[in-house]
């Protein structure tokens, strides 16, 4: 039993490290917000904790989908349903980046501005990482099933759709729950935005799409660089 556990940890050490670090990042977010509440008697920024919870939903869905995707029967029966739910909740992950505009409008209230900036940046970056990792897992499923070109096309399409979703959440004030609770009304409202988009909608969607793609490609390249270096190091150690 112990040997099996050791082999599991050794085989999945990088995945476990990422999972632990993400949990630590979320814990730091909670502590930063809790300290602010205790210091100022204000509930400002407590909504970020809820947004962090929402950012975990696409991560968990993607991890679940990736885990069962190796069995072909689940690939075509369960994963399409999970993928739809994942797409609905995915914009919640990078959404917190838009909370920076609240700081620009109001500045620090009750607490130093630098502390509020730290809270929002830490929470938004944690949400961004959750989104990037969940997209990576979903891309891997598409890549293995339909090929490399389809995998990267999937990334580009999801980046655009999520940017559009962030706009809807920030400026139209619709969220992931609305399409589940009131699908017809929500679909009509979204269709109206698509048919007659404003300049703000177009600019926001395009710029956020490019920004998210840049972050994703940067972290994707960095992770593969680390993987190659680790493989080379392990191979060199084996030949000693």
N, C-alpha and C positions, 0 to 999 in steps of 0.2 A: 504493500500500500504506500509506504513512504517512498520507495524507489519510483513507483508510478507517478507520485506527486512531484518528485524531483525532476523526472523526465518531462512532465507536463510544463512545469515552471521554466525549465531550460529551453524547451521548444517554443514556448510562447512568451519568453521574457520581455521582448520588445513590446508586444501588445499589452502585456500586464503593466509595463512601465508607463505606457501612454495612458492607460485607464487610471492608474494611481495618480499620475500628474494632473489629469483633468479633474479628478475628484479633489485634489489638493487646491487647485485653482478655484474651484467652486467654493470650497471651504473658506479660502481667503476672501472671496467676494462677500460671503455671508458675514464674516467677522468684520470686514471693513464697513459694511452697511450697518451692522449691529452697533459698532462703536460710534458711528455717526448719530444713530438714533439715541443712544445713551447720552451723548455729549450735547445734542441740540434739542432733545425732546420733540423731534420732527420725524415724520415718516417718509421724508423725501428720499428717493432712490430705492425704497423698499420694493417698488414694482420691478426692479431689475432682477430680484431673486425669483419672482414668478416667470420672468422672461428666460432666465437661466433654466428653470424647470422645463419650459416649453422647448428650449434648445436641445435638451437631452432626448426629447421624444424622437426626432428624426435619427439621432445617433443610435438609440436603442433599436429602432425599427430597421435601420441599415445593418446593424450588427447581426440582428436576428435573420434578416434576409440573406446576408452573406454566409452565415453559418449553415443554413439549410440549402443553399444554392448548389452544393456539390451533389445533391441527390436530384436527378432529373425530374422525378415525379413531382417534387415540391417546386421545382423551377417554373413549371407551367401552371400549377394549381394554386399555390399559396402566394408566391412572390409578386404576381401582378396586383393582388389586393394590397399587400404590404407596400408595394411601390407607390400606389395611389395615395395611401395614407401618408407615406413618407413625403411625397411631393406637396401635400397640403400643409404639412408642418415644417417643411424644410426652411421656408423664409424666416421662421422665428429665430433660427440660429444666427444669421448675420444681421438681423433686424436691429439689435441693440446699438449698432454703430450709429444709427440715426439719433440716439439719445444725446449725442454730443451737441446737437443743435439747441437743446434745452439749456445747456451750460452757456452757450453763446448768447442766448436771450436774457437769462436771469443772473448768470454768474453764481458765485458761491453765496448761499443764503444760510446763515447760521453756522457755517463751517468754512474753513479756508477754501478758496477756489481750487488750489492745487490738490487738496484732498478729494474734492468732488470730481476733479479731472481723473485722478487715480482710480476712483471707484468705477466711473463710467468706462474708462479705457480698459481696465482689468476685466470687467464683466463683458464688454463688447468683444474683446480679444478672445476670451474664453468661449463665448458663443460662436465666434468665427471659426475657432479651431474645431469645435464640435461639428460645425457645418462642413468644414473641409474634409474631416475624416469620414463623416457619413457619406459625402459625395464620392470620396475615393473608394469606399466599400461598394457603393452602388455601381460606380464606373467599372470596377473589377468584374462584377457580375455580367454587365452588358458586354464588356470586352471578351470575356471567356465564352459567352454565348453567341455573339454576333460578329466579333472581330474588333481589331484596334480602331479602325476608322469610325465604326459605330460607337465605340466607347468614348472617343473624344468628341464626336458630334453630340453625344448625350451630355457631356460636360458643358458644352457651349449652350445648348438649349436650356438646360437646367439653370445655368447662370443667368440667362435672360429672363426666364420665368420667375426665378426667385427675386430678381431685382424689381420686376413688375409687382410681385407679391408684397415686397417691402413697401413699395409706394402705396399700395392699397391699404396696408396696415397703418402706415404713418399718416397719410393725408386723407384717405377715405374712411378710415377708422373701421375697416372690416378685419376680422381675424379668422383663424383657421376653423373656429367653432361655427361661424356663421354659415359656411357652406354645408356643414353637417346638419345644422338646425333649420336653416331656411334656404335650401338649395336653389329653389326657383327664383326667389327675390334676389339672392346674392348673384346668381348667374346673369340675371337681366342687368343688374347694376354694373357688373364687370364687363359684360358685352357692350354696354353703352360707352365705357371707357375705351375699349378696343376700337369700336367703330369711329368714335370722334375723340381721339387723344389730344390732350393739351400739350403745349410746348414744354411745360414743366414735367409732365409725365414722360414725354419722349426723352428729354435731356436727362432726367433722373435715371430712367431705365438703362439708357445707353452707358452713362458714366459709371453707374454702379455695376453693370455687367462687366465692363472692362476692368474695374477695380477688383471685383471678386475673382475674375479670371487671372489677373496678375498675381494675387495672393495665392490662389490655388496652384498655379504653375510654379511659382517660387517654392512653395512648401513641397510640392510634388517632386521637383528637381532636387531639392535639398535632401528629401527622404531617400531618394534613389542613390544620391551620392554617398550618403551614410551607409546604405545597404552594400554598395560596391566596395567601399573601404573596409567594412566589417568582414565581408567575404574574403577579401584579399588578406586581411590580417589573420583570420582563422585558418586559411589555407597555408599561410606562411608558418603559423605555429604548428600545424599538423606535420609539416615536413622537417621540423627540427628534431 
